[in-house]
Amino acid sequence: MAEAVFHAPKRKRRVYETYESPLPIPFGQDHGPLKEFKIFRAEMINNNVIVRNAEDIEQLYGKGYFGKGILSRSRPSFTISDPKLVAKWKDMKTNMPIITSKRYQRSVEWAAELMRRQGQDESTVGRILKDYTKPLEHPPVKRDEEAQVHDELNSGMVSNMEGTAGGERPSVRGLHHEDGSQHIGLLHPGDRGPDHEYVLVEEAECAMSEREAAPNEELVQRNRLICRRNPYRIFEYLQLSLEEAFFLVYALGCLSIYYEKEPLTIVKLWKAFTVVQPTFRTTYMAYHYFRSKGWVPKVGLKYGTDLLLYRKGPPFYHASYSVIIELVDDHFEGSLRRPLSWKSLAALSRVSVNVSKELMLCYLIKPSTMTDKEMESPECMKRIKVQEVILSRWVSSRERSDQDDL
């Protein structure tokens, strides 16, 4: 067997992030009040591990690139704001989403449909939504935030909006609104503050032409932003793979996973994850091994493998290896997770080469004396050995040329 040649990871041409930390835990050189050890919270819902808290999401993904946004490709960055409207109203400093009136009406329709499914009649649905979606002067926020939001939505901000593209004169309009908090619990599962509960809707209004002396008065269309309650809120959460979640609980001790408001122990998680995903023990052992070596493992389903290994994280480098994981005994025997024929192995190799990755076979070798009872605890990993085999295609012309050079 030839010795493997190490190829340096391929850095991405454009990097839009700064590298914070390899793991979401403080290290010896970290100091300060913000560097204290923190235990994050996750929930197990429908066999998935979900993190809801915004600060926890930022820490877990930003430091180690754990999980992915349920509405995004990787980093949780979903927003309901219209990018064109955000650029158009860029002078307005606000955290509230800016959306079109068409999109807002769609949210109203979704909220109405939700209430109908809950047994509400049409008159009740119409009355609730009419009251709930009235224009607001400003969202009812905490006392220390009220002045800031008031400034954003009133005359001082309007003066900054003059002279936008297309000759339009946008304006921000607000009206007083009675408290509609009784509808909040009906229309969304949680509260994330004014930036999620309220939206700025761009609406068009017809106004008389400023040329009052003209014999034929013309109607000109102006756009304005109106603050309204969002009747159907969509939140993005962080979804952790079972391997990532267990690593944070077992290896780092910085995550607590709850099921029906009760925290799950390490042993319960090991058993529960095995029930949800029968191959969990095998994949987690490999995940733990590569994470401990400094790699950032991600699911390799896209390329037909179990794992993809990144240096630092997906924003910085392309994946270096596509990994297939197998659990075998001392004699490299046992029931394989995915028996490979020469045809399927060659196909995987070609796919990996075409995307500039190397195909790696990761063998987890367990002692022949290890019983199934021992495998019911994560402590069994202490007796597991790992052997890596990098597979490469043998090209006859290239190999002969190399031999001739020798």
C-alpha positions in Angstrom: 0.0 0.0 0.0 1.5 3.3 -1.1 1.9 6.2 1.4 -0.7 8.9 1.1 0.4 12.3 -0.2 -1.0 15.2 1.7 -2.6 18.0 -0.3 -3.1 21.4 1.2 -6.7 22.5 1.6 -7.9 24.7 -1.2 -8.8 28.2 0.1 -11.9 29.9 -1.3 -11.3 32.9 -3.5 -13.6 35.2 -1.6 -13.9 35.1 2.2 -16.6 37.3 3.7 -16.1 36.3 7.4 -13.4 36.5 10.1 -12.4 33.4 11.9 -13.5 33.7 15.6 -12.8 30.4 17.4 -12.6 26.7 16.6 -15.1 25.9 19.4 -17.9 27.7 21.3 -16.0 27.5 24.6 -13.4 29.8 26.3 -9.8 28.8 26.0 -6.9 29.5 28.4 -5.9 32.8 26.7 -9.4 34.1 26.7 -10.2 36.7 29.4 -13.0 39.1 30.2 -16.6 38.9 31.3 -17.8 37.7 27.9 -15.4 34.7 28.0 -17.2 32.8 30.7 -18.3 29.2 30.1 -21.8 29.2 28.9 -24.2 26.3 28.5 -26.5 26.6 25.5 -30.0 25.3 25.2 -31.5 23.1 22.5 -34.7 21.2 22.1 -35.5 17.9 20.5 -38.5 18.3 18.2 -39.7 15.6 15.8 -36.3 13.8 16.0 -34.4 17.0 15.2 -32.3 19.1 17.5 -33.2 22.8 17.3 -31.6 25.9 18.9 -34.0 28.8 19.2 -32.2 31.5 21.2 -30.6 34.1 18.8 -27.5 34.6 20.9 -26.9 30.8 21.2 -27.3 30.5 17.4 -24.7 33.2 16.8 -22.2 31.6 19.2 -22.7 28.0 18.0 -22.4 28.8 14.3 -19.9 31.5 14.6 -17.5 29.5 16.7 -17.1 26.1 15.2 -19.7 26.3 12.5 -22.1 23.9 14.2 -25.5 23.3 12.5 -27.2 25.2 9.7 -30.1 27.6 9.5 -33.4 25.9 8.7 -34.2 28.5 6.1 -30.6 29.1 4.8 -27.9 27.1 3.1 -25.5 27.4 6.0 -25.3 30.5 8.3 -28.7 31.4 9.6 -29.2 34.7 7.7 -32.9 34.5 6.6 -34.8 37.7 6.6 -38.2 38.7 5.2 -36.9 42.1 4.2 -37.0 42.8 0.4 -33.3 43.6 -0.6 -34.4 46.2 -3.1 -36.5 48.0 -0.6 -33.7 47.9 2.0 -31.4 49.5 -0.5 -34.0 52.1 -1.5 -34.6 53.1 2.2 -31.0 52.7 3.2 -30.8 56.0 5.0 -33.3 54.9 7.5 -31.6 53.2 10.5 -34.0 50.5 11.6 -33.9 46.9 12.6 -37.4 46.3 11.4 -37.9 44.4 8.2 -39.1 46.4 5.1 -41.5 44.5 2.9 -43.9 45.1 0.0 -47.6 45.5 0.5 -48.1 42.4 -1.6 -46.0 40.3 0.7 -47.7 41.8 3.8 -51.1 40.8 2.3 -49.8 37.3 1.8 -48.9 37.1 5.6 -52.4 38.4 6.4 -53.9 35.6 4.3 -51.7 33.0 6.0 -52.8 34.2 9.4 -56.4 34.1 8.4 -56.1 30.5 7.1 -54.4 29.5 10.4 -57.3 30.9 12.4 -59.9 29.2 10.2 -58.2 25.9 10.9 -58.5 26.7 14.6 -62.2 26.9 14.2 -62.7 30.7 14.0 -65.6 31.9 11.8 -65.1 34.5 9.0 -66.5 37.4 11.0 -64.1 36.8 13.9 -61.1 36.3 11.6 -61.9 39.5 9.8 -62.4 41.5 13.0 -59.2 40.3 14.7 -57.0 40.9 11.6 -58.5 44.3 10.9 -57.7 45.4 14.5 -54.3 43.6 14.6 -53.0 45.0 11.3 -53.9 48.7 11.8 -51.1 51.2 11.2 -49.0 52.0 14.2 -47.2 55.2 15.3 -44.4 53.1 16.8 -44.2 49.7 18.4 -44.8 49.6 22.2 -41.3 48.9 23.4 -39.4 49.2 26.6 -38.9 52.7 28.1 -35.2 52.8 27.2 -35.9 51.9 23.6 -38.9 54.1 23.1 -37.1 57.3 22.2 -34.9 55.5 19.6 -37.8 53.9 17.8 -39.9 57.1 18.0 -37.1 59.0 16.3 -36.9 56.3 13.6 -40.5 56.5 12.7 -41.2 60.2 13.0 -40.3 63.5 11.2 -36.6 63.4 11.8 -36.3 60.3 9.7 -38.6 61.6 7.0 -36.2 64.4 6.2 -33.5 61.9 5.4 -35.7 60.1 2.9 -35.9 63.1 0.4 -34.7 62.6 -3.1 -34.8 58.8 -3.6 -34.6 57.1 -7.0 -37.2 57.7 -9.6 -38.1 61.2 -8.3 -40.4 59.7 -5.6 -40.8 61.3 -2.2 -41.1 58.5 0.2 -42.5 59.2 3.6 -43.0 57.4 6.9 -46.5 57.4 8.2 -47.7 56.4 11.6 -51.0 56.3 13.4 -52.0 55.6 17.0 -53.2 52.0 17.5 -55.0 50.4 20.4 -53.2 47.5 22.2 -53.7 44.3 20.2 -51.5 42.1 22.4 -54.4 39.7 22.9 -53.9 38.4 19.4 -50.1 37.8 19.6 -50.3 34.4 21.2 -52.8 33.3 18.6 -50.7 34.2 15.6 -47.2 33.2 16.5 -45.3 30.8 18.7 -42.9 33.2 20.5 -41.7 36.7 20.9 -38.4 38.0 19.6 -38.9 41.8 20.1 -39.9 44.7 17.9 -37.7 43.8 15.0 -39.7 40.6 14.5 -43.2 41.6 15.7 -43.4 44.8 13.6 -42.6 45.4 9.9 -42.4 48.5 7.7 -44.7 48.1 4.7 -44.1 50.1 1.6 -47.5 51.3 0.3 -48.3 53.7 -2.5 -50.6 56.7 -2.2 -52.0 59.1 -4.7 -51.4 62.8 -4.0 -52.3 66.0 -5.9 -49.6 67.4 -8.1 -47.6 70.3 -6.5 -48.3 72.4 -9.5 -51.5 73.9 -8.1 -51.7 76.5 -10.8 -52.0 74.0 -13.6 -55.4 73.7 -15.2 -55.4 69.9 -15.2 -54.3 68.7 -11.9 -52.4 65.4 -12.0 -52.2 62.6 -9.5 -48.7 61.5 -8.7 -47.9 58.3 -6.9 -45.7 58.5 -3.8 -44.5 55.6 -1.6 -44.5 55.6 2.1 -43.5 53.2 4.9 -46.2 52.3 7.3 -45.4 50.4 10.5 -47.8 47.5 11.1 -47.8 44.4 13.2 -46.7 41.2 11.4 -49.6 38.8 11.7 -47.7 35.7 10.5 -44.1 35.6 11.7 -41.5 33.3 10.3 -38.5 32.6 12.5 -35.3 30.9 11.6 -33.7 28.4 14.0 -30.4 26.5 14.0 -30.7 22.8 13.3 -27.9 20.6 14.6 -27.1 17.2 13.2 -27.3 14.4 15.8 -23.5 14.1 15.7 -23.0 17.8 16.3 -25.5 18.0 19.1 -23.9 15.0 20.9 -20.4 16.4 20.5 -21.5 19.6 22.1 -23.1 17.7 25.0 -20.6 14.9 25.5 -17.2 16.2 24.4 -17.6 20.0 25.3 -20.3 20.0 27.9 -21.6 23.3 26.6 -25.1 22.2 25.4 -28.2 21.0 27.2 -30.9 19.3 25.1 -34.5 19.3 26.4 -37.3 17.0 25.4 -40.8 18.1 26.7 -39.1 20.6 29.0 -36.9 17.9 30.6 -33.1 17.8 30.1 -31.8 14.6 28.7 -28.7 12.9 30.1 -25.8 11.7 28.0 -26.8 8.1 28.2 -30.4 8.9 27.2 -29.2 10.9 24.3 -26.9 8.1 23.1 -29.8 5.7 23.1 -32.4 8.1 21.7 -30.1 9.2 18.8 -29.4 5.5 18.0 -33.2 4.9 17.8 -33.7 7.9 15.5 -30.6 7.1 13.4 -29.5 3.4 13.6 -26.0 4.3 12.3 -25.5 7.1 14.8 -22.9 5.3 16.9 -20.7 4.7 13.9 -21.0 8.2 12.4 -20.6 9.9 15.8 -17.3 8.1 16.5 -15.9 9.3 13.2 -17.2 12.8 13.8 -15.7 12.9 17.3 -12.4 11.7 15.9 -12.1 14.3 13.1 -13.4 17.2 15.3 -10.7 16.3 17.8 -8.1 16.6 15.1 -9.2 20.2 14.2 -11.4 19.4 11.2 -14.9 20.7 10.8 -17.0 17.7 9.6 -20.2 18.3 7.7 -22.8 15.9 6.2 -21.4 14.5 2.9 -24.8 13.4 1.4 -24.3 15.9 -1.5 -21.4 13.8 -2.8 -22.6 10.4 -1.8 -20.4 10.0 1.4 -20.9 10.3 5.1 -18.8 13.3 6.0 -17.0 16.2 4.4 -13.9 17.6 6.2 -13.2 21.3 6.1 -10.3 23.2 7.5 -11.5 26.0 9.8 -15.0 25.9 8.2 -17.0 26.1 5.0 -16.7 29.9 4.6 -12.8 29.7 4.3 -11.9 26.5 2.5 -13.4 23.9 0.2 -13.8 20.5 1.7 -10.6 18.5 1.5 -12.0 14.9 2.0 -15.1 13.0 1.4 -15.3 10.3 4.0 -17.0 6.9 4.1 -17.3 5.4 7.6 -17.3 1.7 8.4 -17.3 -0.2 11.8 -15.3 -3.4 11.7 -13.6 -5.8 14.1 -10.0 -6.7 14.6 -9.9 -8.7 11.4 -11.7 -6.1 9.3 -14.8 -8.2 9.2 -18.4 -7.4 10.1 -21.6 -6.3 8.5 -20.7 -3.2 6.4 -23.0 -0.2 6.4 -22.7 0.2 2.7 -21.0 -2.7 0.8 -19.2 -1.2 -2.2 -18.6 -2.9 -5.5 -15.8 -1.9 -7.8 -18.2 0.1 -9.9 -19.7 2.1 -7.1 -16.3 2.7 -5.6 -14.9 3.9 -8.9 -18.0 6.2 -9.2 -17.4 7.7 -5.8 -13.8 8.2 -6.6 -14.6 10.0 -9.9 -17.2 12.2 -8.2 -14.7 13.2 -5.5 -11.9 14.0 -8.0 -14.2 16.1 -10.1 -15.1 18.3 -7.1 -11.4 18.6 -6.1 -11.7 16.3 -3.0 -10.0 13.1 -2.0 -12.0 10.0 -1.1 -11.2 8.6 2.4 -12.3 5.3 3.9 -12.4 5.6 7.7 -12.4 2.3 9.5 -13.5 2.2 13.1 -11.9 -0.9 14.6 -13.6 -2.3 17.7 -12.1 -5.2 19.7 -13.7 -8.6 19.0 -14.4 -9.0 22.7 -16.6 -5.8 22.8 -20.2 -6.7 23.6 -23.4 -5.0 22.5 -23.9 -4.0 26.1 -20.7 -2.0 26.1 -21.8 -0.2 22.9 -24.8 1.2 24.7 -22.6 3.8 26.4 -20.4 6.4 24.7 -17.6 5.2 26.9 -17.1 2.4 24.4 -15.2 4.9 22.2 -12.2 4.6 24.5 -11.5 1.1 23.0 -12.1 2.0 19.4 -9.1 2.4 17.0 -9.3 4.4 13.8 -7.5 3.7 10.5 -7.8 6.1 7.5 -7.3 5.0 3.9 -7.1 7.5 1.1 -8.3 6.1 -2.2 -7.0 7.4 -5.5 -7.4 6.3 -9.1 -4.6 4.4 -10.7 -3.9 6.0 -14.1 -1.6 3.7 -16.1 0.0 6.4 -18.3 0.8 8.6 -15.3 2.1 5.7 -13.2 4.4 4.5 -16.0 5.8 7.9 -16.5 6.5 8.2 -12.8 8.3 4.8 -12.8 10.4 5.9 -15.8 11.5 9.0 -14.0 12.7 6.9 -11.1 
